[in-house]
């Protein structure tokens, strides 16, 4: 078990370094932010601003400075907001995390009962209908789902607000949109996991004891089918954080995703670096926690 967790910690460090290198390289290959900040200024003024922002230093020097500062939680000041970039990202992170967690809750609320029922009633009309929904759902991009829900519930029926995050009604559409994006995958994994265990000996023994079907499914089958489900939730959490970027943009949610989109367009290096680095750390941390939970749930790994 100790060796398993040590390997995961080493992977955490490797991912941190990789994210730093990739983010820094892509940003500095994308263009000159000074040209956007001062489009009409003389070249002499642009040179002074580049020196003030540290953009005139050699790239290796800039990278070492970036890594050193990032290790201390310092990513510099935003080129456009003129405020600490890390503070701007941290200020909006609770909104993005809340949206992601609500999306997971929505997805599980739909996928868990449907996936279980589809496995128990295998090869029925309901099972085939759920399979069709899975294929259709996985082919739809999250921004298209958001636009369709917006047109239906906000524009056509006027039941929910079209944007914002300040009231409970305004939370519904973004959460359902992001949840609908991952519900089909959860349904497929839950169905597959249940099919693997539903006819095993211990489940048949529980039925032979006279336990109700609901008790057999929830207490015996679902508990042992939970391992792949937990793993997929951890992996999907990172994908949902990425999907939150588009969802926040569509619904004007004041989260990290919307901030990052603006920063990318403006070539605001400090905000992009701070946002991507923090999101990567959250994703890797969640995956590490899932690994720890997997070790706890799976005794075969604990014994290694």
N, C-alpha and C positions, 0 to 999 in steps of 0.2 A: 504493500500500500504506500509506504514512504517513497519508494522508487517511482511509483506511478505519479504521485503528486509532485515530486521533484522534476520529473520530465515535463509536466504541465507548467510548472513555474519557469523552467528554461524556455519553453515555447512562448510564454508570456513576454519574456525579455526579447526574444528574437522578433516577435511581432512588433513590439514597441520600436525597435531599431528600424525594422523594415518600413513601418508607417512613416517614421521620420524622414527616411531617405526618399521614399516615393513622393510624399507630399512636398518636400522641399524641391525636388527635381522638377516635378510637374509645374509647380507655381512659377519657378524662375524661368521655365521654358515657354510660359504662356504670354509674356509680353512685359511692357514697362508700365508700372502703375503711375509713375510720375507723369507720363503722357496723358493719362486720364484725369489726374488731379489738376494739372496745369496745361490744358491743351493749347492755349493761346500764348503762353509765356515764352520769353526768349530762352534760348538754349543755356545761357549763363545761369539764369534762375533755376532751370531744371537741374543743372549740375549741382548747385548749392543744395537743392532739396534732396537729391539722391545722396549726397554726403551726409545730410542731417538724418536721413532715414537709414543710413548704413548700407545703401544699395550699391554704392560705388566700390565697396571692398571686393576682393576676389571671392568667388563662390565658396571655396573651401573655408575661408575665414568666416563667411556668413553662416555656413552650415555648422561649424564648431560653436559659434555664438548662439545659434538657434538651439542646438542640443543642450548646451550648458544652461541656457536660460530656461528651456523647457523642463529640465530636471528640477528647477526651483519653482516651477509653476509660473514662469514669466515669459510671455510671448510678445512683449512690446506693446506699443500703443497703436490703435487702429489708425490707418492712414486717413480715413474719412471722418470717423466719429471723434477722433483725438482723445479717446479714453482707453484704459487698459483692455486689451483684446480678451484676455482670459476672464475678466470681470463681466464683459458683455455676454460671453458664452455661458458662464455660470448663471447669470441672471435669467437666461432663457431656457436653461437645461431642464428645470422642473416641469415646464410645460410640455417639452418633448417627451420626457420620461412618462409623464401622466398619460399623454396620448398613446404612447406605445403600450403601456400596461393596460389601459382601457381596451385597446385593440386586441390584446391577447385574451382578455376576459370575454370580449364579444365573440372572438373566434372559438374559444373553448366552450362557451355557453351554447353555441350552435353545433359545433363539430362533435362534442362528446356524446350527447344523446343520439344524434343522427348516425355517427360512426358505430356506436354500440348496437343500435337497432339494425343497421345495415348488415353488421356481422352476424347478429342473431338470426335475422331473416334473410340469410344469404340466397341469392338467385331469385328473389321475389321482385315484384314491380318496384317496390320502394328501394331495394338495393340497386337495381339498374338505374332508377331515377337519380339516386345519390351519386352513382358513378358518372352519369352525364353531367351533373352539376360540378363535380370535381374537375372534369376535363374543361368545361366551359370557364369555370372560375380561374383556373390556372393559366388560361390564355388571355385573360383580361388585364391590362395594365392598371395600376392603382389610380393614376390620374383620370383615366376614362371612367372608372367606377365612380370616382368623386364627382365628375361632371354630370354623369347620368343621375346620380342621387340628388345632386343640387337642382338639376332641372325639374326632377319629379317632385321632391318634397319641399323645396324652397320657392321655386318659380311657379310651377304648375298648381300645386295644392296649397302653398303658403303655410305650411305647418311648422317649418323650422327656419331659423335664420340662415342666410347664405354664407356668412363668414363670422369670424370672431372667436373668442374663447372666454368671455367674461361672464356668461350665464350657462346654466345647465342645458337649455335647448341648443345653444351654439356648440356644445361639446358633442352632441349626438352624431351629426353627419360626419365630422372628421374621424371619430372613433369607429363608427360602422364602416366607413370607407376603408380604413386601414385594416380593420378586422376582417372584412369581406375578402381582402387581398390574400390573407393567409388561411382563412377557413377551409378552403378545399384541400390544402395540404394536410392540415390537422385531421380532417375527416378521413383522408386516405390512410394516414399513418395509424389512426385509432382503429379503423376497420381491419387493417392488415395485422396489427398487434393482437386484436381480439380473436381473429381467425386462427392465429398460431396457438392460442392457449385454450380456446373455448371447448375443444374436444380432447384435451389431455386427461390423463387418468385422474388427477386430483379433482378436476372439475366434474367428471362423471361420478366420482365418489361422493362429492357434495350433493349432487342431484339424487343419488341413490339413498342418501340419508333423509331425504324428504324435505330438504330446504327449498324455499321458494325460488323460482327462477331469478327474480330480482336480486335476492340475497346471494345466490350463486354467482351472478354476473358481477355485482359490485364488490362483494367481500373477497371472492376467490379469483375470478378471472381478471377483473380490471386491475387489481393490485399487482399481479404478475405481468400484466401487459403494459405497466406504467413506465418501464425502463426506456424503451424507444421513444415514448411520448415525451418524457422529460428531456431527453436528448434533443429531440426536434424542436421543442419549445426554446431551449437555449440557443440553438443554431438560428431559429427564425427570429429571435429577439434582435439580432444584428441586422437581419434583412428588414425587419419592421422599422428599425431606426433609419435605415436608408429610405424606406418607403415614406417615413414621416417627413422627409425633406420635400417630396412632391406633394404630399397631403397638406402640409402647412402652407405651401405656396398656393395651392388651389383654393383653400378655405381662408387664407390670410390669417393663419394662426401664428401668434407671436412667439415662435419657438426657435430653436437652434437651426432647424432646416431652412426656414425662411431667411434667417440672418446669413447663413452660409451661401445661399443662392445669390443674395445681393452682394456679398463679399467677393464671390467668384466673378461676377459681372464687373465689379469695380476693381478687381485685382488687389483687394485688400489682404495682403499676405498675412499679417498677424492674426486676423480673425479666422481666415481659412485654416491656418496652421493650428491655432488653438482649438477650433471646433472639430477638425478631423482627428487631431490627437486625442482630445477628450472622448469623442465618440468611440474611437478605437479602443481606448482604455476601458470604457464601459462594456463594450462587446467582449473583449478578452476576459474581463473580470466575471461577467455573467457566464461565459463558457467555462471558466475555471470553477465557479460555484456549481455549475451543472456537473462537472467532472467529479467534484467532491461528493455531491448528492448521489451520483451514479455509483461511486465506490461504496457509499453507505447502503444503497439499496441492493447492490449486487454482491453477495458474499463471496463469489468466486474471485473477485478482484481483491477483496479485503484479505484473502488468505495468501495472496501472492507476495 
